[in-house]
């Protein structure tokens, strides 16, 4: 499965470019994923099939350790897509990394021929600090393959001062061969601005479940758990992110019998029950949940009666989260900004819904949570502060 996934990605995303390129380059990335106190993953794509290594050193030193992606005793090679994990790092520490790659020009059982080599500049990053207090989160959704809009919203929310970034789904329209893919739609822009030094968390939307390459999506966002949902402790912030799946019933004809999201959401609900009882969640000063579907359905959508998948997410996730001291749920999907204060819906916590033309900045400071939403014109749609438990 591991080899097949890499082969599919290489063929779909890199083969044409690799054949046309005159020299070996890192043509997409690197971007950081799943950065913890003691580890980090570097994801990137090369213009030709290669062997790639990542050098990591504490900032300002010459003490270099080299890492490779490997599985079952074999290093990833003769491919163009890489996800290299560095381990044995120190918490809350400034590091630098670079990529070194060698083209594989020939690959025979007893003879490997190397071609061009390339090396990137040293790039800074920092491991997670469990003792960090507060932070500033940027959350956006529903960009639907508009990287220029993403950039504008990042700048309006002063992204350079944000500590954490969350993409709450539907950043693209589909995952398909010969069509859209994550690099051009939003990852390249993220790398240009911040993602080589600061990671983003990706929360899948329903549009990313569609298309003949949808099953390769998890490879772009590798994690130690192997899941597309989870919980991260960002210092004293507990960030829970849920994968709400498709918005219609699994039996809807458009899915051709290829989806199984009811069972998948049930799996997450069982996991979520354990999470809200965990020490990591209970002891967090701030508790934020991100889910592509709002766990509130407006009257018009309910009247339409076609959103069985969305309703299933509400029925399975909301009862688990109620009464758990959640400070804020941030969602997208509807393409319309909405704000439901605590107690104004079935949720006992505030629900903030992203429009397709908006982004949120959430500042957690001194036990208070301030969230502000700006639209692409620069207009502030909401700016409110709440005291956390």
Secondary structure, 3 states (H helix, E strand, C coil): CHHHHHHHHHHHHHHHHHHHCCCCCEEEEEEEECCCCCCEEEEEEEEEEEEEEEEEEECCCCCEEEECCEECCEECEEEEEEEEEECCCCCCCEEEEEEEEEEEEEEECCEEEEEEEEECCCEEEECCCCCCCCEEEEEECCCCCCHHHHHHHHHHCCHHHCCEEEECCCCCCCCCCCCCCHHHHHHHHHHHHHHCCCCEEECCCCHHHCCCCHHHHHHHHCCCCCCCCEEEEECCEEEEEECCCCCCCCCCHHHCCCCCHHHHHHHHHHHHHHHHCCHHHHCCCEEEEEECCCCCCCHHHHHHCCCHHHHHHHHHHHHHHCCCCCCEEEEEEEECCEEECCCCCCCCCCEEEEECCEEEEEEEECCEEEEEEEECCCCEEEEEEEECC
